[in-house]
Amino acid sequence: MAKLGVGLLGCGGIGLHHARRLVRQEHVELVGVADAVPEAAASASAELGVPAFAGYDDLLARPEVAAVLVATPNHTHREATLRAIGRGQATSSARSRWPGPSESATR
């Protein structure tokens, strides 16, 4: 069975927490990380043994990224998630609550 290529957006504590578990999954391959803070992406890259990307779009453009774990700061989840969905990638968000319909419709 082919592995699902996953990209990580956001390399802070929560992102690393999830990524460390992802790399242990049999049918998942973490294929890259990206963060708005280059040092955070570089550190996660070194720990996890995957490439770091300068920006979210650079990682999302990779053909091996079939799914994305969004672990960016809460106020950026919507934009990051929509960018991935716009490229046809499945998404999972580390956010605990999405805004209601009225807030989503106005953004």
N, C-alpha and C positions, 0 to 999 in steps of 0.2 A: 504494500500500500504506500502510495506517495505521501510525503509529509506536507502538512499545511504550512506555508510560509507566512510568518507573522512578523509585522513591524511594530516597534514600540515607539509611541510618541509621548515623550515626557520621561526623563530619567531621574526624577527625584525619588524620595523614599518609597512612595506607593508604586511607582513604575518599576523600580528595582525589585520590590517585594514580589510583584506579579511575574516579572521576567525570570526571576530565579526559579520559580515554579514551572513556568512555561518550558524552560530548557530541559526539564526532567520528564516531559511528556513524550511518549513514544512516537506519536503521530504528528508532532508539531516541531517546526524548526524556526527558531528566532533568527531572522535574516538581516536585521539591522535595527539601529536605534537612532533617534533624533531628539534634540532638545534645543530650546531657545538659548540655553547657556552652553556654549561649546565645551567648556570644561566638564560639565555634567555628562554630556554625550560621550566625550573621550574616556571618562572614568568608567562609565557603564560598558562601553565598547571593550575596554581592557579587561574588565572583570568577566564579562559574558562571552568574550571571544568572537564578537560579531562586528561588522563595520559600523562606524558612526557617520551620520550624514549631517551636513551643515544646516539643513532646514527640513521642515516636515515634507514639503513638496518633493525634495530630492529623494527622500525615502519612499514616499508614496508612488513615485514614478518607476520604481524598480519592478520589473515584470514578475519577480518571484514573490512579491508581497500580495498575498491573496486575502489577508485579514489584518486588521490593525487593532492594537490595544491602545486606547486613548487614556493616558495617565497624566495629562497636562493639568495645570491649575484649573479649578472648577469653572472660572469665568471664560475659559478658552475651549472647553469641551465641545460646545455646539459647533463652533467653526471648524475645529479639527475633525470632528466626526463627519460633518457635511463634506469636507474636502475628500475624505476617504470614500464615502458613499458615492460621491460624484465620479469617482474613478472605478466604481463597481466593486469595491472591496468591502468585505464584511467587517463590522466593527464591534468592539466591546469597550465599554466605558467604565472607568474606575469611579465615576461619579455616583453618589448615593441617591440623588434626586434630580429628575429633569424638570424644567419649568413647565407650568401648566399650558394648556392650549392657547390661551390669550397671549401669554408672553412669547411663546414660540412663533405665533403668527405675526407678531409685530417686529421681529428681528430679521 
